[in-house]
């Protein structure tokens, strides 16, 4: 995580934002009042999706089970009737 203070952030805002977006590296900004974190939109959306999915009862376990299932044990397209 890249760390900066509010003064340096103001001086280099555009460059810091570009780097955050390009490399998906969060930026920690320290101020007198506390700290803040700047994330790329992709990272933010990923966090929100993870929070949503893990809020569904039983979903976490289904995801873990799915990750442990070998691809050859998954349903193929010819087994699905749309």
N, C-alpha and C positions, 0 to 999 in steps of 0.2 A: 504494500500500500504506500503510495506517495503521500508525503506529509508536507504541509505548508502552513503559513499563517495568513490571516486575512489581508494584510498589506501586500504580501507577495502574490496572493491570489488576484487582487485588484490589478496589480501591475501586469500580470501574465494570464489574465482570465481566458482569453481566446485560445492561447497555446495550450493551457492546462486542460481546457474542455476538449480540444482536438485530441490530445493524447489519451484522455480518459475514454473517449469514444473509440479511437483507433485500437487501443490495446486492452480495453475493458479493465483497466486498473483503477480501483477506487482511489479517491483523493480525500485525505483527512485534513480538515481545515481547523486550526486552533484559533480561538478568540479569547478575549478576556472573560466572556460570559460562558464559555464552554467550547465543545468541539462539534463539528458537523462533518458529514461524509457526502461527497459528490460521487454519484454512480452514473455509468452509461445507461441509456434507456434499455438496452438489451439486458444488462445485469438486473436492473430494477424489475423488468417484466418477468425475468426468470425467477426472481425471488417471490414476486407476487403469485406466479403460477404454482410454485412449490408450496407456498403457504395455503393457497386454495386447495390444492390436491390433498395435502396432508390434513386439511380440516374435514375432509369427507371420511366418516367412520369406516374403517376397514381398508381404505385406499392405500395407506402406507404398506400394509402387509401384502396387498395385491401387487403393488409395484415391486416389492422385494422378491416375491414369488416369481413374478414375471421375469425379473432380471436373472434369476437362478434357473429359468427354464431354457434348455437348449433349443436353438432355432428349429431343429428337426422335429421337435415335439409340439410345435405351434401349428395352428390350423392353416392350411393352405387355401388359396382362392377357390380351388375346385370343391372344397368342402363347405363353402359358404353359399347359400342360396339367397340372392338378393331379391 
